Amino acid sequence: RHSTARPSAGRSSGTPTSGRSATDELPPYKKPSHPPDQEAIRALRELQGRHLTEIKKHNKQATQAITSSAESVNDMLRDYAGYVERRGLKWKAGKNLDGKEEEERELAELKAQVDEATVKLEESMRAVIDSTVAAQRIDDTLDELRNNAPRQLEAEYSTQRTQRETQRQLQSQTESQRRRTQNTDGDDIQMDEAPTPGPTPLDGSRIELTGASKMFTTRMQREKDQYTSLSLTARYARNNDYRDFKRIVHHAKFGDGPMLGHEDTWFTENGSPAPGITDSTQRGDFDDDDDIVVDRATISIRCPITYQQFKDPYTSNKCPHTFEKNAILDMIRGGPHKIDGHRAVECPVSGCSHMLTANDLRSDALLIRRIRRVQQAEAAADEDSSDDE
């Protein structure tokens, strides 16, 4: 019902009118009694995923923004801590002691603020991952409905019709037997007083099908329960976005110092993120200027295919090797092998026999950061050299 009254100047147009009560509720849900017709099937199959696409796009942007923010604040803290450390050399020599206490106090306050911000950003990263998984869950459920719901409802309708027809026949046989028994006993029964068989069951009930909406909510809840039952390690530490976040933040805090602990150590038994887990059991050595020390391991910043410095490095999920994106993808597209229908190529690094498909590679955000830091350091060194000259 629509009210024809216009909102007065003294009342908001959003105020309920007498034509509609603010407490109006929808009638109770009634299950469908027939499978969807062709128009309903077409509407079901044409459900648009535009909103889900927007959510996924925003989540991707949020992931990048959260990681970038955590990286920036920890870089800022580390740079300031380095500045205070250099000042400390002068303080030990008894120079410029006037600002010592103030700068040490500012460093302690900044560290507390950055640590708090990093914790909140980590929580936000997990929330975005949950949202991304939920959006994908909706997408997958809608796909299943489009493909299976019409056929399932048709089968359910046919089953119930068959069951009702069998029930009707049994009821008719029982009633006929009862009348024959009464006639044998001498009772006078009018035949037109007996129940008349028809499409409606004798008990007056109607067919009740599961319905597409019920299929949707049931599968959504089942998939959600399955996801939330996983450990935090399984939900986040196995997620590439979360891995990049943890590795970049760790590098921003410690640089090429102690290694970040294995992903299985990132969460404690009670589910909270573990404090900075590090591991310094592995060490590497510099070979030449094309290598950088990365978490006590040596990694080349040149692509083993093009022998050029990385611009868009792609790292394998199967082996610890990284390649320039276009170079490795070109090799895979022309590869002589196939895995599950996907083109594959043997890892180009000598001695590695892993077979790689395009799905086995991902953008390496941490290596991109390290290359950028190396380039910044080289630029600063060049600038210092120019100043000296």
C-alpha positions in Angstrom: 0.0 0.0 0.0 1.2 3.5 -0.9 0.2 6.6 0.9 -0.9 9.5 -1.2 -0.2 12.0 1.5 2.7 14.4 1.0 5.2 15.0 3.8 4.6 18.2 5.7 7.3 20.8 6.3 7.4 19.8 10.0 7.9 16.1 9.5 10.6 14.1 7.8 9.6 12.3 4.7 11.0 9.1 6.2 8.4 9.1 9.0 5.9 6.2 8.7 2.5 7.4 7.6 -0.9 6.0 8.6 -1.0 4.0 5.4 1.9 1.8 6.6 2.8 0.8 10.1 6.4 0.8 11.1 5.9 -2.7 12.6 4.7 -4.3 9.4 6.3 -7.6 8.8 6.4 -9.9 5.8 4.1 -13.0 6.0 5.7 -16.3 7.0 7.8 -17.9 4.4 5.9 -20.6 2.4 7.9 -23.2 0.5 7.2 -23.4 -3.2 4.8 -26.1 -4.4 6.1 -26.2 -8.0 9.5 -26.1 -9.6 10.6 -22.8 -11.2 9.2 -22.1 -14.7 11.4 -21.0 -17.6 11.3 -17.3 -16.6 12.4 -18.1 -13.0 15.2 -20.3 -14.3 16.4 -17.6 -16.6 16.3 -15.1 -13.7 18.2 -17.5 -11.5 20.9 -18.0 -14.1 21.2 -14.3 -14.9 21.9 -13.2 -11.3 24.4 -10.5 -11.7 27.7 -10.6 -9.8 28.5 -6.9 -10.2 28.2 -6.2 -6.5 30.4 -9.2 -5.6 33.0 -8.0 -8.2 33.0 -4.5 -6.5 33.5 -6.2 -3.1 36.4 -8.2 -4.4 38.0 -5.1 -6.0 37.6 -3.1 -2.8 39.0 -5.9 -0.8 42.1 -6.1 -3.0 42.5 -2.3 -2.7 42.1 -2.6 1.1 44.8 -5.4 1.2 47.2 -3.2 -0.6 46.5 -0.1 1.5 46.8 -2.1 4.8 50.1 -3.6 3.8 51.4 -0.3 2.5 50.4 1.5 5.7 52.0 -1.2 8.0 55.1 -1.0 5.9 55.3 2.8 6.0 54.9 3.2 9.8 57.4 0.5 10.6 59.9 2.0 8.0 59.4 5.3 9.7 60.1 3.9 13.2 63.2 2.0 12.0 64.6 5.1 10.3 64.0 7.2 13.4 65.5 4.5 15.6 68.6 4.5 13.3 68.8 8.3 13.6 68.6 8.1 17.4 71.3 5.3 17.4 73.6 7.5 15.4 72.9 10.4 17.8 73.8 8.0 20.6 77.4 7.8 19.4 77.7 11.6 20.0 76.0 11.3 23.4 78.5 8.7 24.4 81.2 11.2 23.5 79.5 13.8 25.7 78.2 15.9 22.8 74.7 17.4 22.3 73.4 16.0 25.5 70.6 18.7 25.8 68.1 16.8 23.5 69.0 13.3 24.6 66.1 12.6 27.0 63.6 14.2 24.8 64.6 12.2 21.7 64.7 8.9 23.6 61.2 9.7 25.0 59.9 10.5 21.5 61.4 7.2 20.2 59.7 5.2 23.0 56.3 6.9 22.3 56.7 6.4 18.5 57.5 2.7 19.0 54.3 2.3 21.2 52.2 4.0 18.6 53.6 2.0 15.7 53.2 -1.3 17.6 49.6 -0.5 18.4 48.9 0.6 14.8 50.5 -2.6 13.4 48.3 -4.8 15.7 45.2 -3.0 14.4 46.4 -3.3 10.8 47.0 -7.0 11.2 43.4 -7.4 12.6 42.2 -5.4 9.6 44.1 -7.7 7.2 42.4 -10.8 8.7 39.0 -9.1 8.4 39.6 -8.3 4.7 40.6 -11.9 4.1 37.4 -13.1 5.8 35.4 -10.7 3.6 37.1 -11.9 0.5 36.5 -15.6 1.4 32.8 -14.7 2.1 32.4 -13.0 -1.2 33.9 -16.0 -3.0 31.6 -18.2 -1.0 28.5 -16.3 -2.2 29.9 -16.5 -5.8 30.4 -20.2 -5.6 27.0 -20.8 -4.1 25.3 -18.8 -6.8 27.1 -20.8 -9.4 25.9 -24.0 -7.9 22.3 -22.7 -7.8 22.4 -21.7 -11.4 23.7 -25.1 -12.4 21.9 -27.5 -10.1 18.8 -25.8 -8.5 16.3 -26.2 -11.4 17.2 -29.8 -12.0 17.1 -30.6 -8.2 13.7 -28.9 -7.8 12.3 -30.8 -10.8 13.5 -34.1 -9.3 12.1 -33.2 -5.9 8.8 -32.2 -7.4 8.6 -35.5 -9.4 9.4 -37.5 -6.3 6.7 -35.9 -4.2 4.2 -36.2 -7.0 5.0 -39.9 -7.3 4.7 -40.4 -3.5 1.4 -38.6 -3.4 0.0 -40.6 -6.3 1.0 -43.8 -4.5 -0.6 -42.5 -1.3 -3.8 -41.6 -3.2 -4.0 -45.0 -4.7 -3.5 -46.7 -1.4 -6.1 -44.5 0.2 -8.6 -45.3 -2.6 -7.9 -49.0 -2.3 -8.4 -48.8 1.5 -11.7 -46.9 1.0 -12.9 -49.4 -1.6 -12.1 -52.3 0.7 -13.9 -50.6 3.6 -17.1 -50.0 1.4 -17.1 -53.6 0.2 -16.8 -54.8 3.8 -19.7 -52.6 4.9 -21.9 -53.8 1.9 -21.2 -57.4 2.9 -22.4 -56.6 6.4 -25.6 -55.1 5.0 -24.8 -51.4 5.4 -26.4 -49.1 2.9 -23.6 -46.7 1.6 -24.1 -44.1 -1.1 -21.1 -44.2 -3.5 -21.0 -40.5 -4.1 -20.3 -39.9 -0.4 -16.8 -41.4 -0.7 -13.7 -39.2 -1.1 -13.1 -38.3 -4.7 -9.6 -39.0 -6.0 -7.9 -35.9 -7.5 -4.6 -34.1 -7.8 -5.0 -32.7 -4.3 -4.0 -35.2 -1.6 -6.8 -36.5 0.6 -5.4 -34.8 3.7 -5.5 -31.4 2.0 -1.7 -30.8 2.2 0.3 -29.3 -0.6 3.7 -30.1 -2.1 6.5 -28.3 -0.3 9.8 -28.0 -2.2 13.1 -27.0 -0.7 13.3 -23.8 -2.7 16.4 -22.0 -4.2 16.6 -19.5 -1.3 16.8 -22.4 1.2 19.4 -24.1 -0.9 21.4 -20.9 -0.8 21.2 -20.3 2.9 21.9 -24.0 3.8 25.1 -24.2 1.6 26.3 -20.8 2.8 26.0 -21.7 6.4 27.7 -25.1 5.8 30.6 -23.5 4.0 30.9 -20.7 6.6 30.9 -23.3 9.5 33.6 -25.2 7.7 35.7 -22.1 7.2 35.4 -20.8 10.8 36.2 -24.3 12.2 39.7 -24.0 10.6 42.6 -22.9 12.8 43.9 -19.4 12.3 47.0 -20.8 10.8 45.0 -22.6 8.1 42.8 -19.5 7.5 45.5 -16.8 7.4 49.0 -18.2 7.4 48.3 -20.2 4.3 46.9 -17.1 2.5 49.3 -15.3 0.2 48.1 -11.8 1.0 48.6 -12.4 4.7 52.0 -14.0 4.1 53.1 -10.9 2.1 51.8 -8.7 4.9 53.7 -10.6 7.6 56.9 -10.7 5.6 56.9 -7.1 4.5 56.2 -5.9 8.1 59.0 -8.1 9.4 61.4 -6.8 6.9 60.4 -3.2 7.7 61.1 -3.8 11.3 64.3 -5.8 11.1 65.6 -5.3 7.5 68.0 -8.1 6.4 68.4 -9.2 10.0 66.9 -12.2 11.7 64.6 -14.5 9.7 60.9 -14.5 10.1 59.7 -17.7 11.8 57.9 -20.4 9.9 54.2 -19.6 9.2 53.2 -22.4 11.6 54.6 -20.3 14.4 52.7 -17.1 13.6 49.7 -17.8 15.9 49.7 -19.0 19.5 47.6 -21.9 20.8 44.9 -19.5 22.0 44.6 -18.0 18.5 46.3 -14.6 19.0 49.2 -13.6 16.7 52.5 -14.6 18.2 55.1 -11.8 19.0 57.9 -11.4 16.5 59.1 -14.9 15.9 62.6 -14.9 14.4 65.0 -17.5 13.3 68.7 -16.8 12.7 69.9 -20.4 12.2 70.6 -19.9 8.5 73.2 -17.6 7.0 74.2 -16.6 3.5 77.2 -14.8 1.9 77.4 -12.1 -0.7 78.6 -13.4 -4.1 78.6 -10.1 -6.0 76.8 -6.9 -6.5 73.8 -8.6 -8.1 73.0 -10.4 -4.8 71.3 -9.1 -1.7 71.2 -10.8 1.7 67.5 -11.6 2.4 66.7 -12.9 5.9 70.2 -14.5 6.1 69.8 -16.1 2.7 71.3 -15.0 -0.6 68.8 -14.2 -3.4 69.7 -12.9 -6.8 67.9 -9.8 -8.0 68.5 -10.8 -11.6 66.1 -13.1 -13.5 67.7 -16.4 -14.4 66.0 -16.3 -17.8 66.6 -12.8 -19.0 69.7 -12.0 -16.8 68.2 -8.6 -16.3 67.3 -6.9 -13.0 63.7 -7.8 -11.9 60.9 -5.4 -12.8 57.9 -7.6 -12.0 59.2 -10.7 -10.2 57.1 -13.8 -10.0 58.0 -16.4 -7.4 57.2 -20.2 -7.6 55.0 -21.8 -5.0 56.8 -25.1 -5.6 60.4 -24.1 -5.4 62.4 -21.1 -4.1 63.0 -19.6 -7.5 61.9 -16.2 -8.9 61.6 -15.1 -12.5 60.6 -12.0 -14.5 56.8 -12.3 -15.0 56.6 -12.1 -18.8 59.7 -14.3 -19.4 58.4 -17.2 -17.3 54.8 -16.9 -18.6 56.1 -16.9 -22.2 58.0 -20.1 -21.5 55.0 -21.8 -19.9 52.7 -20.9 -22.9 55.2 -22.6 -25.2 55.9 -25.5 -22.8 55.7 -29.0 -24.2 54.0 -30.5 -21.0 50.5 -30.3 -19.5 49.3 -30.7 -16.0 45.6 -31.1 -15.5 45.1 -29.5 -18.8 47.4 -26.5 -18.1 50.6 -25.8 -20.0 53.7 -26.5 -17.9 57.4 -26.1 -18.2 60.3 -27.5 -16.1 61.8 -24.9 -13.8 64.5 -23.0 -15.8 66.9 -23.0 -12.9 69.6 -25.7 -13.4 69.2 -28.6 -11.0 65.5 -27.9 -10.3 63.0 -30.5 -11.7 59.7 -28.9 -10.5 57.1 -28.6 -13.2 55.5 -25.1 -13.2 52.2 -23.9 -14.5 50.9 -20.3 -14.5 48.9 -21.2 -11.4 52.1 -22.1 -9.5 53.5 -18.5 -9.7 52.6 -15.4 -7.8 53.7 -11.8 -7.6 56.5 -11.5 -5.0 55.7 -8.3 -3.1 58.5 -8.8 -0.6 61.2 -9.1 -3.3 59.8 -6.0 -5.0 60.3 -4.1 -1.7 63.8 -5.4 -1.3 64.8 -4.5 -4.8 63.3 -1.0 -4.2 65.3 -0.7 -1.0 68.5 -1.8 -2.8 67.9 0.8 -5.6 67.2 3.5 -3.0 70.4 2.6 -1.2 72.4 2.7 -4.5 70.9 6.1 -5.4 71.8 7.5 -2.0 75.3 6.1 -2.3 75.7 7.7 -5.8 74.4 11.0 -4.4 77.0 10.8 -1.5 79.7 10.0 -4.1 78.7 13.0 -6.1 78.8 15.3 -3.1 82.3 14.0 -2.2 83.6 14.8 -5.7 
